[in-house]
Amino acid sequence: MGIFSRKPREPAAGRPSVADQMAFAEQLKAQALQLQAQARRQAAAVPRASGGGGSVPAAGSMSWARQVMAILAPPGPGFVKRCTCVTCGAPKKLPTVTAYVYCDYCASLIDYDLRRACEGDTAPGPGYAAAVNSAHAAAQAAVAAGDREGYRVLQERIYEAYVVHVPMAVSHRARSDPDYRRAYVGYMAAAAVARAFDPAAQELDAEMRQRVVSLRYTGDMMSPAVAPDSFWPMADTLEKQIAAGRALYRSAGLGQLDPDHAEHLTGKLAWSGFCQAWLSMVPADTAAQLLERAGLTNEYVPVQAEGGQPRRCGGCGAQFTALPGAKAVICDGCGRTIGLGGAEIPCAACGATMTLPAGADQVACPFCQSQVRRAGIR
């Protein structure tokens, strides 16, 4: 089964849950991608010999890009990542459309698939960079003044921009479900406040930036590769950041703000973001070692849709499969939670049948825009 055969690591007993650190992990992911961009600019400015005989393969070369995708490319249609829901105990059976793996039976977030994440572009774009840069001076002033509320407001703007301009880096629920999006942005902003006003977190952020400045490169100027002996200290610092984040987020009581309540994803988002940022800039053997160290090796199994019934989402009209015994699912189209306890509801105008999002008593029919009400349907 190769390097993707290891089962996900379980959280150690007595340690803080990831519900207290998921925003921290997301922030580390954004930080890693920003630092990668800094490293690429730094590498381009450092004179060095073009890769001759015996040099490390250039990380940015097309040949290395193919090597990375050979490691990370998802399996063909008909396979799904092997994982089990920690909320209801059900195995994952249906395919996913994003890196965020939701339970087919209770709609809980149960895993994160690095292979799926590497299919799209998660690098921060100009819009997100502009939001960060425009808030930089005011954020520094807020920290200096001890103004937590002012800092929180600035961070809400930044994470709104993150959802808009780096959509592949977040759950599709944040992109499409307004209620989830508000909760996600609020959670991330609260987490940013906790980190900005914690001296230990700031020291580790400074240490990570110094690690990036200290990177050495091989290859040519157009396709630099990071020398492994200068790369591994960054991974060491990341481990320290994750450990410190557990304590910080537990003390700040941020777990209750997490809209996914994903208490089992112990550090996985942080390591996944780090890998997304750096896998293409290190040699193939270093990439494999990194995935092993991060615990991001996976196993894939055939999709099991037997007995599933096709339904339509009342929020967007997308078709999904309802497995026997399923209570709720996350719509792949719009990211809303769809409750499966009730009957399908027909539209009186066009005749289309649909299942309403959880908590909604009426929706505009996604096919003809007529109002469809739950009243009278049990």
C-alpha positions in Angstrom: 0.0 0.0 0.0 3.0 2.3 -0.1 3.5 5.4 1.9 -0.2 6.1 2.2 -1.1 2.9 4.1 -0.7 4.1 7.8 -3.8 4.7 9.8 -4.4 8.2 11.2 -2.8 8.7 14.6 -5.1 8.7 17.6 -5.0 11.6 20.1 -3.2 10.7 23.3 -5.3 10.3 26.4 -5.7 13.4 28.5 -4.5 15.9 25.8 -6.6 18.9 24.7 -8.9 18.1 21.8 -8.5 19.6 18.4 -11.8 21.5 18.9 -9.6 23.7 21.0 -6.9 24.1 18.3 -8.5 23.7 14.8 -8.4 27.4 14.2 -4.7 27.4 15.3 -4.1 24.6 12.7 -5.9 26.6 10.0 -3.7 29.7 10.9 -0.6 27.6 10.7 -1.7 26.4 7.3 -2.1 30.0 6.1 1.2 30.9 7.7 3.0 28.0 6.0 1.7 29.0 2.6 2.7 32.6 3.1 6.1 31.5 4.3 6.5 29.3 1.2 5.9 32.4 -1.0 8.5 34.2 1.0 10.9 31.4 0.6 10.4 31.3 -3.2 11.2 35.0 -3.4 14.2 34.5 -1.2 15.4 31.6 -3.3 15.1 33.6 -6.5 17.4 36.3 -5.1 20.1 33.9 -3.9 22.9 33.3 -6.6 23.9 29.6 -6.9 25.2 27.2 -9.5 22.8 25.6 -12.0 22.1 22.0 -11.2 24.9 19.9 -12.5 25.7 16.3 -12.3 24.7 14.8 -8.9 22.6 17.8 -7.8 19.2 17.4 -6.1 16.3 17.4 -8.6 14.8 20.9 -8.8 11.7 21.1 -6.8 9.9 23.4 -9.1 10.7 21.5 -12.3 8.0 19.7 -14.2 9.6 16.3 -13.5 9.4 17.0 -9.8 5.8 18.2 -10.1 5.0 14.8 -11.6 6.8 13.1 -8.8 4.7 15.0 -6.2 1.5 14.2 -8.0 2.5 10.5 -8.2 2.7 10.6 -4.4 -0.4 12.7 -3.7 -2.8 12.1 -6.6 -6.1 10.7 -5.5 -7.1 7.2 -6.5 -9.4 6.7 -9.5 -13.2 7.0 -9.3 -14.8 4.5 -7.1 -12.5 4.8 -4.1 -12.8 6.7 -0.8 -10.4 7.4 2.0 -10.8 4.7 4.8 -11.9 6.5 8.0 -14.5 6.1 10.7 -16.7 8.8 12.3 -15.9 9.4 15.9 -19.3 10.7 16.5 -21.6 7.9 15.3 -19.0 5.2 14.5 -20.0 4.8 10.9 -17.4 4.1 8.2 -17.0 6.5 5.3 -18.6 5.0 2.3 -19.3 7.7 -0.3 -16.9 9.7 -2.3 -15.9 13.3 -1.3 -15.6 16.4 -3.4 -13.2 18.3 -1.2 -10.4 17.6 1.3 -12.8 17.9 4.1 -14.4 14.5 4.7 -17.9 14.5 6.3 -19.8 11.5 7.7 -22.4 10.0 5.4 -24.6 9.3 8.4 -24.5 12.2 10.8 -22.7 15.0 8.8 -19.8 15.3 11.3 -16.4 16.4 10.0 -14.4 13.2 10.4 -11.1 13.6 8.5 -9.0 15.7 6.2 -7.6 14.3 2.9 -4.3 15.8 1.9 -4.5 14.1 -1.5 -7.7 16.0 -2.3 -6.2 19.3 -0.9 -3.3 19.0 -3.4 -5.7 18.8 -6.4 -6.4 22.6 -6.1 -4.5 25.8 -5.6 -4.4 26.7 -1.9 -1.8 29.4 -2.2 -2.9 32.8 -0.9 -3.9 35.1 -3.8 -3.5 38.8 -4.3 -6.9 39.6 -2.7 -6.0 37.9 0.5 -2.6 39.4 0.6 -4.1 42.9 0.1 -6.5 42.3 3.1 -3.6 41.2 5.3 -1.4 44.1 4.2 -4.1 46.7 4.6 -4.8 45.6 8.2 -1.1 45.1 9.2 -0.4 48.5 10.7 -3.7 48.7 12.5 -3.3 45.2 13.9 0.2 46.0 15.2 -1.2 49.1 16.9 -4.1 47.1 18.4 -1.7 44.6 19.9 0.6 47.4 21.3 -2.4 49.1 22.9 -3.8 45.8 24.3 -7.0 46.3 22.2 -8.3 42.8 21.8 -11.7 43.8 20.4 -10.1 46.1 17.7 -7.8 43.3 16.8 -10.7 40.8 16.5 -12.6 43.1 14.1 -9.5 43.3 11.9 -9.1 39.5 11.9 -12.7 39.0 10.9 -12.1 41.1 7.8 -8.9 39.1 7.0 -10.7 35.7 7.4 -13.6 36.9 5.3 -11.0 37.6 2.6 -9.4 34.2 3.2 -12.7 32.4 2.5 -13.3 34.5 -0.7 -9.8 34.5 -2.1 -8.4 31.1 -0.9 -11.5 29.0 -1.3 -9.7 25.7 -1.9 -8.1 26.0 1.6 -11.4 26.0 3.5 -14.3 23.6 3.7 -16.9 24.2 1.0 -19.3 24.8 3.8 -17.6 28.1 4.5 -17.8 29.1 0.9 -21.5 28.3 0.5 -23.4 28.1 3.8 -23.7 31.6 5.3 -24.4 30.4 8.8 -21.3 28.2 8.8 -19.3 30.9 7.3 -20.1 33.4 10.0 -19.3 30.8 12.7 -16.0 29.9 10.9 -14.9 33.5 10.6 -15.7 34.3 14.2 -13.9 31.2 15.4 -10.8 32.0 13.4 -10.8 35.7 14.5 -11.1 34.6 18.2 -8.2 32.2 17.7 -6.1 34.9 16.1 -6.7 37.1 19.1 -5.6 34.4 21.5 -2.4 33.9 19.5 -1.6 37.6 19.0 -1.7 38.3 22.7 0.2 35.2 23.8 4.0 35.8 24.1 4.9 32.2 23.7 3.0 31.9 20.5 4.6 35.0 19.1 8.1 33.7 20.0 7.4 30.5 18.0 6.1 32.5 15.1 9.3 34.5 15.1 11.3 31.2 15.3 9.4 29.8 12.3 10.2 33.0 10.2 13.8 32.6 11.2 13.8 29.0 10.0 12.6 30.2 6.6 15.3 32.9 6.4 17.9 30.2 7.1 16.8 27.8 4.3 19.4 26.8 1.8 18.7 25.9 -1.8 19.9 23.6 -4.6 18.8 23.5 -8.2 18.7 26.4 -10.5 17.2 29.9 -10.0 14.0 29.1 -11.8 13.2 25.9 -9.9 14.9 26.0 -6.4 14.8 23.0 -4.1 15.2 23.3 -0.3 18.2 21.5 1.2 16.8 18.8 3.6 19.2 19.7 6.5 17.9 23.2 6.5 14.3 22.1 6.0 13.8 19.8 9.0 14.3 22.5 11.7 11.0 24.0 10.3 9.2 20.8 11.0 10.7 20.8 14.5 9.3 24.3 15.1 5.9 23.3 13.8 5.7 20.4 16.3 6.4 23.0 19.1 3.7 25.3 17.7 1.1 22.5 17.7 2.0 21.5 21.3 1.8 25.1 22.5 -1.4 25.7 20.6 -3.1 22.8 22.4 -2.6 24.5 25.8 -3.4 28.0 24.5 -6.7 27.0 22.9 -7.8 25.0 25.8 -7.1 27.9 28.2 -9.0 30.3 25.9 -12.0 28.0 25.8 -12.2 28.2 22.0 -13.5 24.7 21.4 -17.2 25.8 21.8 -16.8 28.2 18.8 -15.6 25.5 16.4 -18.5 25.0 13.9 -17.3 21.5 13.0 -16.5 20.3 16.6 -13.8 18.1 15.0 -12.2 16.9 18.3 -10.3 14.0 16.7 -8.2 15.8 14.1 -5.1 16.0 16.3 -2.8 18.4 14.6 -3.7 17.0 11.1 -4.7 20.4 9.6 -1.5 22.0 10.8 0.6 19.2 9.3 -1.5 19.1 6.1 -1.1 22.8 5.5 2.7 22.6 6.1 2.9 19.7 3.6 0.8 21.6 1.0 3.3 24.5 1.3 6.5 22.6 1.2 6.2 19.2 -0.5 6.9 20.7 -4.0 10.1 22.4 -2.7 11.9 19.4 -1.2 13.4 16.3 -2.8 11.3 13.2 -3.3 12.8 11.2 -0.4 12.4 14.2 2.0 8.7 14.5 0.9 8.1 10.8 1.7 9.8 11.2 5.1 7.7 14.3 5.8 4.4 12.5 5.1 5.4 9.7 7.4 6.4 12.1 10.2 3.2 14.0 9.8 1.1 10.8 10.0 -0.6 11.7 6.7 -0.3 8.3 5.0 -3.7 6.9 4.1 -5.5 3.9 2.7 -8.3 4.0 0.2 -11.2 1.6 -0.2 -14.0 1.1 -2.8 -17.0 3.3 -2.5 -20.0 1.4 -1.0 -23.2 3.1 -2.1 -25.4 0.0 -2.0 -28.9 0.7 -0.9 -28.5 4.4 -1.2 -31.4 6.5 -2.4 -30.9 9.6 -4.7 -32.2 12.8 -3.3 -32.1 16.5 -4.2 -30.9 19.3 -1.9 -33.6 21.9 -1.2 -30.8 24.5 -0.9 -29.1 24.2 -4.3 -30.8 21.3 -6.2 -27.7 19.2 -6.2 -28.2 15.4 -6.1 -26.8 13.4 -3.2 -27.1 9.8 -1.9 -28.9 9.0 1.3 -27.6 5.7 2.7 -30.0 3.5 4.8 -30.0 4.7 8.4 -28.4 8.1 7.6 -29.6 10.9 9.8 -27.9 13.9 8.1 -25.4 14.7 5.3 -23.5 17.7 4.1 -24.5 18.7 0.6 -21.6 18.6 -1.7 -23.1 21.4 -3.8 -23.8 24.1 -1.2 -22.4 22.8 2.0 -25.6 23.0 4.0 -26.5 20.3 6.5 -29.4 18.2 5.2 -31.6 16.4 7.7 -32.8 13.0 6.5 -35.4 12.3 9.2 -38.4 13.6 7.2 -39.9 12.9 3.9 -39.0 14.5 0.6 -41.0 17.6 -0.2 -42.5 18.3 -3.6 -42.6 21.7 -5.2 -46.3 22.6 -6.0 -45.2 24.7 -9.0 -42.7 22.5 -10.9 -43.1 19.1 -9.2 -39.5 18.7 -8.2 -38.9 16.8 -5.0 -36.3 17.9 -2.5 -35.0 17.5 1.1 -34.8 20.8 3.0 -31.7 21.9 4.8 -31.7 21.2 8.6 -33.6 24.0 10.5 -35.3 25.4 7.3 -39.1 25.3 7.2 -39.2 26.8 3.7 -36.9 27.5 0.8 -37.1 28.9 -2.7 -37.2 25.9 -5.0 -33.8 25.7 -6.6 -35.4 24.8 -10.0 -38.2 27.4 -10.3 -37.8 29.7 -7.3 -41.3 29.1 -6.0 -41.6 28.8 -2.2 -41.6 25.3 -0.8 -42.8 24.8 2.7 -42.3 22.0 5.2 -45.7 22.6 6.8 -47.9 19.5 6.8 -45.0 17.2 5.8 -43.7 14.7 8.5 
